[in-house]
Structure formats: structure tokens, C-alpha cells
Amino acid sequence: MEDEVGDVLEKGMRFAGLNEEALSELTGISAGRIRDAIDYRSDLSVEDLKRLAIAMGLNEVGLCALG
């Protein structure tokens, strides 16, 4: 089974040592929206996904392809 956005966000946050609040501060995306994405209720735009990827040190194209 392939990873979905929520799976990648959880793994990326763990890799980067970030929680939802810290990632929110870095990206300007609310912690609630980040939690929703982790729970497979994502309404994140491509720009949101790019900001998240950069903040976590992930490949932007790869994360955006999941969104």
C-alpha cells in the first residue's frame, strides 16, 4: 500500500522533530488543518503542501504528487 498525505506528514514530522504546532508556526498553516490532513481529511492546496515539504526537509514534488 502506498503512503497517503497523512502518512507522509506523520513520518516527515517525526523525521524533522516537529509537532503540529511547530509545523504550523513554520508554515502558517493552522495546526487544525495539519491534524485534519494527518487524519485523511486534507484540504491542503499544492502551495500548502510545498510549504510543509520545505519545513520538514522533504521532496516538494513527491509530497505534492500525493495531494
C-alpha positions in Angstrom: 0.0 0.0 0.0 1.3 3.4 -0.9 1.6 6.2 1.6 -1.0 8.9 1.6 -0.6 12.6 2.6 -1.4 11.9 6.2 1.1 9.1 6.4 3.9 11.2 4.9 3.1 14.2 7.1 3.3 12.0 10.2 6.6 10.4 9.1 8.0 13.8 8.0 7.1 15.5 11.3 8.8 12.7 13.2 11.9 12.9 11.0 12.1 16.7 11.4 11.3 16.5 15.2 8.2 18.7 14.8 4.7 18.5 16.2 1.6 20.0 14.6 2.0 23.3 16.4 5.7 23.8 15.5 4.9 22.9 11.9 2.1 25.4 11.9 4.4 28.1 13.1 6.9 27.3 10.4 4.3 27.2 7.5 1.5 29.5 8.5 -0.9 26.5 8.1 -3.2 26.0 11.1 -2.4 23.1 13.4 -6.1 22.0 12.9 -5.6 21.8 9.2 -2.4 19.8 9.6 -4.2 17.4 12.0 -7.1 17.1 9.5 -4.6 16.1 6.8 -3.0 13.5 9.1 -6.5 12.1 9.7 -7.1 11.8 5.9 -9.4 14.9 5.8 -7.0 17.0 3.8 -8.0 20.3 2.1 -4.4 21.4 1.6 -3.5 23.2 -1.6 -0.4 22.5 -3.7 1.2 25.6 -2.2 0.4 24.3 1.4 2.0 21.0 0.5 5.1 22.8 -0.8 5.4 24.8 2.4 5.0 21.7 4.5 7.6 19.8 2.5 10.2 22.6 2.8 9.6 22.9 6.5 10.1 19.1 7.0 13.0 18.8 4.6 11.0 16.6 2.2 10.9 16.4 -1.6 8.3 19.0 -2.7 7.3 17.3 -5.9 6.8 13.9 -4.1 4.6 15.4 -1.5 2.6 17.4 -4.0 2.0 14.3 -6.1 0.2 12.7 -3.2 -2.1 15.7 -2.8 
